[in-house]
Every structure is written in C-alpha cells, then in structure tokens.
Amino acid sequence: MSSLPSKDDVLTWINDNPGKRTKRDIAKAFGIKGAARIDLKRMLKELEEEGQIEKKGRLYRDPGKLPPVGVLIIQAPDSDGDLFARPMNWDGEGPEPRILFTPRQSDPAVGEGDRILAKLFEADGEDHQYTAKLIRKIGTNPRKILGIFRKSDEGGRIQPISKGSDKEWIVRSGDTHGAKDGELVEGELAGPKARMGLPRARITDRLGDPGAPRAVSLIAIHENGIPDAFPDAVVAEADAAKPATMKGREDLRDLPLITIDPADARDHDDACYAHADTDPKNEGGHVIWVAIADVAHYVRPGSALDREARKRGNSTYFPDRVVPMLPDTLSGDLCSLHEGVDRAVIAVRIVVTAEGQKCSHSFHRALMRSPASLHYEEVQAAQGGAPNDRTAPLLDDVIRPLYAAYAALVTAREKRQPLELDLPERRIELSDDGKVTSVAFKERLDAHRLIEEFMVLANVCAAETLIAKRTPLLFRVHEEPSPQKLDALREVAQASGLTLAKGQVLKTSHLNALLTQASEEHAELISISTLRSMQQAYYNPENFGHFGLALQHYAHFTSPIRRYADLIVHRALISAHGWGKDGLQPDEIDRLEETAKLISDTERRSMVAERDTNDRYLAAYLSDRVGAEFAGRISGIARFGVFVKLDETGADGLLPMRALGDEYFHFDAEAQTLMGADTGLVIGIGDRVQVKLAEAVPVTGGLILELLEHEGRARPATRRSGRRKSPVRRKAGATKGKRTKLRKKAARKGK
C-alpha cells in the first residue's frame, strides 16, 4: 500500500485483529515500509494522545475494550443460574463491562471468587458485552479487603480494621470509587505492588461512617463475606408461598404445643408439649411432643430459595440484627410457629420412663396451632409460683407437665454424663441509636435447660430413625480430644494437684470428675483448659458420634429455619416416610459430603463474625473507661503476650510483653506459661490479675492492658538496671517444672 491508511482504518483493524496488535503487525497489514513507518508511528502516537488507543508494552488496543485474553473473577450465579465474571484489571473510563462465562462440558467446576484466565469475545447481548471461554483456572480470589480509606493527592490508602493487622493498601486516584476520607470501604486487590512495596487495591463499595450506630455488625458482615441481601428471584419465591393445608398431614391442632424462646426472638421454629403416660406398663412415664417448623414444604430442592439457603448455610446473629438463612416472609411468618395460627410441622412423639429413658418414638407430618408463644423468664416465673395472665391458664395442664418430663430427662442425663461445661454467655444491650448500654451475663434458667433437653432428645430420635430406615443424612459430629490436647490438659490438671488418668478410653464422665474435683482456686483454669481440649463440632454424612453429649447417634433436626443441616434431615425424614415429593433428592445425596463441608465452613464463618462483632461492641463500651482498673483471669498465653478475660464484661484484652515488666520472659508452649528471666515470675492460664485499660479501639475490637497485680501481688520490679542484659536462657522444661512446683505447693496449702 503506497499511502498511509486513515485513523479509522487503523482503529478498525486493531479491533478486528485482537491477536496482532504491535506496530510491526499494523505495518505489515497495510503494506507500510521504509520511511512510511515513521509516519505510522506518528499516527499511532496521535491516536494514543487522543485516547482512542492504549499502548501496553508493545501492543496497541482500544482503551474502552478488554484484551482478547484476560484474568477474570467469577461472580455468584444470578437468578437464572448463569455465571458472570468481572475483569481483574479494568482501566477504562466507562463502567466495567459485563462478561458472561460460558463453560464447556469438559471444563472444571468454577464458583464465586475463582480467578480464571479466559479468552474473551465481544457479544451483542443486551445484558453483557463479552462472553468468556476458560483457558485455565488460576485460583481463588483473595478475600475482600475491608478498612478505613485515607485520602491523598494521588488517591489514598486503605487502613485495615482487623485486630492485629497493620498491612495497608495503596489506592490509585482512578480506583477510589468516590470514597471520602475516613469512610469505611470494601476493596479488592488490583495488581502488583506499588511504590514503597505496598499492594494495590481498588475500592468496590463505600460503607459509610465506621463510627456510625450499628456499623459494627455491618463491618463483620462484609469482612467475612456473609451474604446479607437476597436476590430478587429468592424474594419472589418466598413472597409467592402460601400457607400449608391439611393435605397429607395429621391434625395436631388440639395439642397445646407452646413455643418457649427468648423475649426478643424473631422466629419460633420449635414447640413442645408433655403429659403423663397413661400406659400401665410405663408407670410414672411421660409422653413428650416436639414439633418443628416444616421448612421443607416451602423450600424445595433445586429452587432459588434452596440454592440461597445452602449458600448461606445458617443464620448469623448480631446484637443489633440477624442475617437470616431464609427471607422474612418464611422465617418470620409462614415457617414461624406463632400462636393462634395453623402451621405446618414435622413432629416427634416420644415416650420416656420415669427415669427419662426413651421407650419409643414416632414422627408425624402435621398441622398445629400453638395456644401461646412464651418466653423463658415468664415460664420460669410461672413454675416458681408467679404466673402472669398469659401463663396462668397453662400452668397445670401444660407448664407443670413439661417440667415433670424435664425432671425425668435430668435423671437420664446424670446417668449418661454429657460434658458439664456450663459456661456463661454474654448479652450486649443496645440503645435505639445502636450504642451499648450494658453488658451482662445471661442468666441460665431451668426453662432454658428444659428446651435444650427436649431438643437433644428430638435430634437423637431423628438420627436413630434415619439410621434404621437406611436413609442418608448429615450427622452432627463431635470427636473426642486428640492425644496431644489431652496431654496438655493432663499437665494442667497435675500442676493443679489433680489427676486425669492415663491409659483408659476417655469418657465425658472422666472430664466431669476433673471439673468437680477442681477447687474454687483452680475451677476456671480447669474449665478453660477442658474447653480448649475439645475438638470443633462439624457436619458429616458419616456417623462418628457426639463426644460432648455422650451420644452415639446425633443429627440436627430442630432448627430448619436457621440451619441448612436441619433442612437436609427434614427432607431425609420425608423420603424415609414417603410423605411427598419434597424429600431428599438423588443429586442432594450425591453431594452430601460437599454440603457438609460447605455448611461447616459457613457455621465457623458466622461464629467468627459474631465473636468479632461482640469484641468491637465491647471495645466501644469500654472506650470511655481507658485508665480504669479491672479484675480478670489469664485465658491465653502467647509468645507476644498474655490474654486476659475481664470479670465484669467477659471482654478479652491483651497484655503485651512490654506490659509485663522490663525483663525477658521465657515462653513455654507446652506448659502454656511465661517465666521472667530475672524475677522468676511464672505466669500461666487461670492466674488472677488486676489490670489497667490502656487502650480501646472500637474499629478493630482491640483492648490493650497494663499489668498491675498478679495473683494478689504487685508487679515485681526487675533486678536489672542500666543497660539491658542478654536474656537468661534456662534449660528446656525449667518453666514447666517451676510451674508444677508452685501449683502443687498452692494445692497443699489449700487442703
């Protein structure tokens, strides 16, 4: 070609030939040779300055379009189940293009958060600009970045809000998403490290003022990736649901099945009733009914509601809000066993002896109508002789028979000997504007224990029925402590002058005996150490038993509104009894192991979010009391310091090494102690301390403490003065031996 092509010709060629975009490729395409190459170079420079093309290395491309190959992040499926993706690096000025991912049958499975290398094709679709074909999976996208945005002339930085983290991220001016200085923002990694070695991030969401009321739980929701908005298709399905009828159900509406929940409960998924057994062969026995909301009737396998419930795994509870597993139309209405309305349930009728031993049980798909929705305190008050207007009519025929049946179950429980770790639970009270007004420990009533025992019994019945009917299910598994954790507990016990025998099959009764033997001085130390020795419970299609409850067969059946595991068990019961087509489906059975892993993970995610939220609320509550003194007990030992649980609020604070004294401390991981190199001071779990609050950081939930007294004695002064000496290196095990000696001496004095 003798003449230079027009700019439009060059732009068209670049867009039509995404695989060949160097200056050499363009020159060859238009037959440009010799001195004309200089003119082509000048034209490309002008196009670049005009913003019509962009040069990346040696390649030219349209800055408003994506390259033919790129790294994408897979998004969550939409309401139709389609997978969309977003580009990892988008530098265009307009909105980010939408990309439909079209997997081939041979492609490996991809899910939300996965990063893929993909080939991109422009599309004429109304709701997307590109389609993508997988080249290969790269990995899972790192979790979202949550922090405080600090604005600068060149963009800004994101400062972390996670406790103990000091990593920051650089944000370029074009990636700020309009965030203001001091705002809470959510971001994601945006390429390689920038200057000063800090990673780059782009802001994807602005969450407002981090100090605003009720922002605390919002931080935890976003930090842990908890879905808190239901897709339109899920809401539409829930809104279209109609109340269940009597079709295919037994009529239990004449049974006075009452619900007993916290006073502020938002849903009621279990109801109970008990009466004396009239069978002469079971003198003094009881018949117990436990009715559970029939969520499976509304949440059908494979529906949008089902996919979302499985994804969430469970509801997450914060002091100011609930992130539910199901939309409120179901969780707060149709599936909630409100008084005076017909509700669908799966109920179990259980016959027990006077000593609480189960004789028989049977399951029923039914309709019930509760005469009353009560709360724990009023039920306990009625049983104690102070009924109110709501409980008085139910006292003789409903409430007292419930307590009589509970007394029988307590007898059976004492014989079974489940682990008796009755740990206090905190209750954080908030004002209307979201500020903490008080922190107290919840009172444990017999009304609480009654419902717990009934629910445990119902869960056992569900597991036993499905095992007998050879129906797949998800078990709630709690394995016994590992040998390593048992050895650590045994050492703590020996140091306290107690014994946990070796060489026998561990039973919960052995641990209960240890807890009972512990004197008041060592009670909390033994309780904390026993709790730390426990494995975490999880879900599994295989039955490994429940160590803590001392039960061989156990499955979660009683909370299908807030736990997906219970919904699986309900469907299994429906299939096992032939109650309908809404039972457990073959594809659900095939992926039970995958589901068990997923919901075990979501359960842990919720636990972390709930714990972090409580920590932040407590830090906010205590931020006005910096400088105040508190009593507490050491709950953990680490190489960098000591954790202290404060008596008044149950809040956990950190005593950094510098707060322990101007001496070197030897850390003994096995004995979980610190020993001062100069003073010989030994600090261990369970020790009583008096501390001063030095710092409270609500945005991270961090509390920094200073040590004032240890075991009733003022923090000792060190022998060292002037220049710091090298730390004294004692023989391995010296800390442990010293600790054991001191504990045994203390134990002897207490006798």
WOJOGI-V86757 format. One record per backbone hydrogen bond with DSSP energy under -1.0 kcal/mol. NH is the residue of the N-H (numbers start at 1). CO is the residue of the C=O. If there is no record, write none. Layout:
NH_CO + NH_CO
//
This chain:
10_6 + 11_7 + 12_8 + 13_9 + 14_10 + 15_11 + 16_12 + 17_13 + 20_17 + 26_22 + 27_23 + 28_24 + 29_25 + 30_26 + 32_27 + 36_33 + 37_34 + 38_35 + 40_36 + 41_37 + 42_38 + 43_39 + 44_40 + 45_41 + 46_42 + 47_43 + 48_44 + 49_45 + 50_46 + 52_47 + 53_47 + 54_61 + 56_59 + 59_56 + 60_21 + 61_54 + 65_62 + 70_118 + 72_116 + 73_86 + 74_114 + 75_84 + 78_82 + 81_78 + 85_99 + 86_73 + 88_71 + 99_85 + 100_130 + 101_83 + 102_132 + 107_104 + 113_74 + 114_111 + 115_139 + 116_72 + 117_136 + 118_70 + 119_133 + 120_68 + 121_131 + 123_129 + 129_98 + 130_98 + 131_121 + 132_100 + 133_119 + 135_117 + 136_117 + 138_115 + 139_115 + 141_113 + 145_187 + 147_185 + 148_159 + 149_183 + 150_157 + 152_155 + 155_152 + 156_171 + 157_150 + 158_169 + 159_148 + 165_162 + 169_158 + 170_199 + 171_156 + 175_172 + 179_176 + 182_149 + 183_180 + 184_208 + 185_147 + 186_205 + 187_145 + 188_202 + 190_200 + 194_198 + 197_194 + 198_195 + 201_170 + 202_188 + 203_175 + 204_186 + 205_186 + 207_184 + 212_209 + 215_212 + 219_215 + 220_216 + 221_217 + 222_218 + 223_219 + 224_220 + 226_221 + 235_231 + 236_232 + 237_233 + 238_234 + 239_235 + 240_236 + 241_238 + 249_246 + 250_365 + 252_367 + 255_252 + 257_255 + 258_272 + 259_372 + 261_374 + 265_262 + 271_291 + 272_258 + 273_289 + 275_287 + 277_285 + 282_279 + 285_282 + 286_352 + 287_275 + 288_350 + 289_273 + 290_348 + 291_271 + 292_346 + 293_269 + 294_344 + 295_293 + 297_294 + 298_295 + 299_295 + 303_300 + 307_303 + 308_304 + 309_305 + 310_306 + 311_307 + 312_308 + 313_309 + 315_562 + 316_323 + 318_321 + 323_316 + 330_327 + 331_327 + 332_328 + 334_329 + 335_330 + 336_333 + 337_268 + 338_336 + 340_370 + 341_338 + 343_368 + 345_366 + 346_292 + 347_364 + 348_290 + 349_362 + 350_288 + 351_360 + 352_286 + 353_357 + 356_353 + 359_351 + 360_351 + 362_349 + 364_347 + 366_345 + 367_250 + 368_343 + 374_259 + 376_261 + 379_375 + 380_376 + 381_377 + 382_378 + 383_379 + 384_380 + 385_382 + 386_381 + 392_388 + 394_391 + 398_394 + 399_394 + 400_395 + 402_398 + 403_399 + 404_400 + 405_401 + 406_402 + 407_403 + 408_404 + 409_405 + 410_406 + 411_407 + 412_408 + 413_409 + 414_410 + 415_411 + 416_412 + 417_413 + 419_548 + 421_419 + 423_421 + 427_440 + 429_438 + 431_435 + 434_431 + 437_429 + 438_429 + 440_427 + 442_425 + 449_445 + 450_446 + 451_447 + 452_448 + 453_449 + 454_450 + 455_451 + 456_452 + 457_453 + 458_454 + 459_455 + 460_456 + 461_457 + 462_458 + 463_459 + 464_460 + 465_461 + 466_462 + 467_463 + 468_464 + 469_465 + 470_467 + 471_466 + 475_540 + 476_554 + 477_538 + 478_545 + 486_482 + 487_483 + 488_484 + 489_485 + 490_486 + 491_487 + 492_488 + 493_489 + 494_490 + 495_491 + 497_494 + 498_493 + 511_507 + 512_508 + 513_509 + 514_510 + 515_511 + 516_512 + 517_513 + 518_514 + 523_519 + 526_522 + 527_523 + 528_524 + 529_525 + 530_526 + 531_527 + 532_528 + 533_529 + 534_531 + 538_477 + 540_475 + 546_551 + 547_478 + 550_547 + 551_546 + 563_559 + 564_313 + 567_563 + 568_564 + 569_565 + 570_566 + 571_567 + 572_568 + 573_569 + 574_570 + 575_571 + 576_572 + 577_573 + 579_574 + 584_571 + 589_585 + 590_586 + 591_587 + 592_589 + 595_591 + 596_592 + 597_593 + 598_594 + 599_595 + 600_596 + 601_597 + 602_598 + 603_599 + 604_600 + 605_601 + 606_602 + 607_603 + 608_604 + 609_605 + 610_606 + 611_607 + 612_608 + 613_609 + 614_610 + 615_611 + 616_612 + 617_613 + 618_614 + 619_615 + 620_616 + 621_617 + 622_618 + 625_622 + 627_693 + 628_625 + 630_691 + 632_689 + 633_645 + 634_687 + 635_643 + 636_643 + 638_641 + 642_655 + 643_636 + 644_653 + 645_633 + 646_651 + 647_631 + 650_646 + 653_644 + 654_703 + 655_642 + 657_640 + 659_656 + 660_657 + 663_661 + 666_675 + 668_673 + 672_668 + 673_668 + 674_683 + 675_666 + 676_681 + 677_664 + 680_676 + 683_674 + 686_634 + 687_684 + 689_632 + 690_709 + 691_630 + 692_706 + 693_628 + 694_704 + 695_704 + 697_702 + 700_697 + 701_697 + 702_697 + 704_695 + 705_654 + 706_692 + 708_690 + 709_690 + 710_713 + 711_688 + 713_710 + 715_708 + 734_731 + 737_733 + 738_734 + 739_735 + 740_736 + 741_737 + 742_738 + 743_739 + 744_740 + 745_741 + 746_742 + 747_743 + 748_744 + 749_745 + 750_746
//
